[in-house]
Structure formats: structure tokens, C-alpha cells
Amino acid sequence: MKHLLSLEDVSREEVLGIIKLAEDIKKNPKKYREAMKDKTLLMIFEKPSLRTRVSFEVGMTQMGGHGIYYDVATSPLGKKETIEDTAKVVSRYADIVMARLFSYEQTKKLAENSSIPVIDALSDYSHPCQILGDLLTIKEHKKKLEGLTLTYVGDSKNNVTYSLMYGGPLAGMNVKVGCPEGEAFTPIPTVIETAQRLAKKASTKVLVTHDPIEAVKDADVVYTDSWMSYHVPQEEKEQRIKTLMPFQVNSALMKHAKKDAVFMNCLPAMRGMEQTAEVIDGKQSIVYDQAENRLHIQKAIMLRLLGLF
């Protein structure tokens, strides 16, 4: 695995290997205290971030390395300097790059022209680090991944949904997606096709439905995300809430999942929108375990890409 851009390009063995390494890192942090000694991570940010920046930077520090925050807003990237030139230059300085850019195509260009590993830390198409951390969290709570059913409900035309649709089958899980009808909220056809191909190979299932109850029925994990992503204009908020409200994760909807189902949201979350406070702050919620595990999975991803463990 040279880069981590999309889970569609990662094997089942690689996914499970990263999760296993993250489990050991979390259990035995002292073992990895100097694993990144004299290594530098360049963190390129075009989008705002809390968990991604902090988890990567803390992860490098805890393993003896160094993280550099680079803000595209104060950069010549894409203006006076091409992304191809940027990739070639930073490859001479750093050991590994993570990029949180608006465009997946730009992240791919960065990787194609880089001689060091590149991580997609969120783009308009992919969010592999988040989903690998989610799988680690599910395994901790359910003691397994294979055979489970994960349901995502809400706005489903986004990076988190796509990466869940790829990562679930790779981990041996069934994935159901519940979303409003229409192109604006439904995964793009190529993603559905790729996810179903991965599911067939893994003997699992991927289903997209416009019925929230059908989606959540008998789920082991119920997952949602923001209705107002960074790219969504504020003037669309009122209409989006009206359209998406039937897919809000509330106590009534959660009753259709298994009794021991857990609730996840990759955060940030808006109580009263994609989920109610009683759900996200309730006993079924594992959102903060999910957030913590970003730290451990980022460490594992970087170590694996650099071939250090």
C-alpha cells in the first residue's frame, strides 16, 4: 500500500492489518514511543478540521515525530504553483503527507507526483481514515466485524457514505443506506456499483433504500452524518431539513435496529437535525470512542504506509 486515497483500492488484508496494528498501539503505546523518530508529517489543509488535525499531530508527537500544519489559504498551491510541483518539492522535505482538500482529483494528483506516501484525510469523494477508525470502534464494542450489519441514514451523497460502502464489505459487514429519493441525496451510481462488486466478492450485501425503517431494521450499527456539509449553501438549509427529517435518527427509529445496536456519528453533530440529543447523548452512542480511535488508527495508517510495522 503506497498511498491511502480510497478504500476501494485497499485489500481486505490491509484493512484488517491496519485495525490489528491500531489495537496494539492503543494497548501498548510505549512500544511505539520512538517509532516515528526523525520523521516529519506534512499536513495540508484546505478544509477546516478538529479531529483530523489534532489526531494526526498528536499521533506524530506521541511516536517521536513531528507534524507541520500547512494552510492552503496562505499557500501558492493552485495559484502560483501547480499541485504537481508542490508534490515534487514536499517529497524532498517530508516523509509522509496527509491532505484534506476539497477535490479528490487534486489529492490523486498530489499522490501521483509524490515519491512519499499520501493520505486522503477527507475530500469530496473519500474519507478512509474516518472509516478505518470506525471499524476499529465497532470491533471494540461488538467483538467482531464479520457478519454485522451497518446502516447509514441521511444525506448519502458524500465521502463518509461512500467510504462506509467500501469499508463495510472489506471488513465482512453488510451495509444498508437509507436516504431521500433524488440525485441530491443518493450515492452516485459508480459508487453503488463498486460497493456491490466488493460486497459480492466478500459474500456480503450492500443495499440502498429510500425507506428509513427498512434501512435501520435489524441493524447492529446505526450511523449518520451532518445534513449541512461544508459545500452546502446556507440558503438550502430549510429545504434540506424538511426533506431529511424522516431520516433523523431518533429513539423511534432506533427501536427498529437490534436491541444492542450502537449509534455512530463521525462529528461534528447537530442535535435536533441528523439525530436527536437523546440518541447521541444516550447509552447506545459510541461517538466519543469513535472520535478517540481516530488517534490510534492514524498512527497505524502512517506506520503501515512507511513500512515501519
Steps between C-alpha positions, in 0.01 A plus 500: 500500500685807373230760573162504678256684274183290483398173662400365160874465433581321827485124557313323779835385641630856510186629673510229767876544540467873569223434754710233674799735516281779641374264770858428606596868491206584725584216740878550502575868421850489654603243241457764228645799689790543257350335193492833312828639634649751251192466275295798380135506398383789281131574557341697214162652589253663264200412721455576872571220746497401866537122529712449188759764582525427870510121464771504233713761675467339844563161343829616349607663827419191707709286263799734508438673167395846392192632322492821294167676446481661156198719424406522131344844566852641550658286230582542129351153440267511200577868437864567429606138538356182353413206721743291297790731590385514861504120522852477360633769733347375825620149417853638547417631850249277677462126549123480460214734402136517603271726298154626589395654171164576342576301186584128493648553154746749647596253773556234233725739307696565816554127548582434134782754513628420847784264586376472860171358633190720471190460718157635402389647832163599348398612154171531316513128417692319770557485876691176555663593832162567659355167394806300608466662841129418497572134427745491791228644725234255383735209558570620854130517586373199304809280538485427128432656160409210273129438467387829651264743326579871495231747396569855392202737486470857377673697228686223319671682215823557689846370581408326827220298342718398206785387724259306724359327193852389408640435849204299626529217246880496537446431871236234429205721592169562327425866429157660460454862396174685565457835328239722331426436135675712240849564370577762767494248787578160344847347449622541143448191278871419466535480879201267529643279225845486662353430844285218367800350324699508825202353687460215252867414536465500880164312500334798667224737388470871422149646480385854421140573601280807536313352795669588834330218688607240244853638523523484880315171551718249690813716469790445740632849436302814411712780355425854386683818401436871457216623281695819430842404366762768430400534135125544563373862467322632811201607291422130443485419870124535554405282202765239583372466856147447370615233253733321741289508817342154435858365516586662832639245746271524802386252764208386283726415206760334725231257624505335156868411544617213719459556873876512548562726198752780537474852360780679315559846357841605372444852642445790498134436588194721524251383759146535369611451141661175381440351846327595823683577823346193668674276245844660474520557875334169587636162607513361144727778377869425447589825322777600741667159483474547124672839526776369727579214267591744225827549692587132515401424141695801362811365670445156349439643152821704505712216636362257242551741208859564606562126541608540860263234644 
